[in-house]
Amino acid sequence: MSDRSGTGPDLERFFASADEARSCAVFTGAGVSAESGVPTFRGKEGMWKDFKAEELATPEAFERDPDRVLEWYAWRREKIADIEPNPGHEALARAEERFEEFTLITQNIDGLHEQAGSRDVIELHGNILRDRCHVCGSRRGPGEDGPRCTCGGRYRPDVVWFGEMLPQQALERAFQAARSADVFLSVGTSTLVYPAAYLPFMAHEAGAFTVEVNPERTPFSDQADLVLRGASGSWLPRLFPREG
Ligand code: OAD
């Protein structure tokens, strides 16, 4: 049996739904990595040299001034080089074992879910540790250098920028998981950036028991069946305790 002591009536509602559930989907944003030291996008530390993410993470910015955009990514890669998953990521890796079907969908590009042991992560916004050619799309892993691909195009981080399409297959899998989930958790996301932000609303529409974990209100808060205000690193281990 897992330890569910001291959980209170709110968490009892979650456990009752989770015990009945066949499928669970979890949708994460920058907030789950905040306690690992990764700056969120819309928080104060997300700024770099007075630029907002929206001014740098675009194909136009890259075409206009690739060196500046790459310098920003070099700064962000450096910031995440030494970080470790936190108890929130670890709890989500454990959650994979608990349901017949489990889907983890993330907007994060830091790779921390995989590092914590989650095996099948849908990365809606790509992964900052990889590069891809801006022209032909071919990918390369960490450690491979040089600004240009054999096709002559410039390498850029393998992430989705404002104004770009999300990877279609990943998005379809995520929509499908949200529509079919019995329990759906929306964790550490401002729920402002579409199309990813549709996911919790879709799950709610389809009848899932929905939970929001976030220290602040979001546009989804009013529709969530259960709102857990606070840090994901403290709530998620209570939702998915270690078996013992
Ligand atoms: P945001 O920076 O917009 O929002 C982070 C959310 O995490 C906020 O709602 C915070 O209240 C919450 N938060 C902060 N600390 C937390 C903690 N310890 N535990 C739980 N929640 C916490 O980040 P996202 O919602 O991920 O897109 O942003 C969505 C997308 O916007 C990103 O993927 C990125 C960005 O532009 C692309 O790069 C395409």
Residues whose N, C-alpha, C, O or C-beta is under 5 A from the ligand:
A	BS01	OAD	G29 A30 G31 V32 A34 E35 T40 F41 R42 G43 Q107 H125 V160 W161 G188 T189 S190 T191 V193 V213 N214 P215 E216 G230 A231 S232 G233
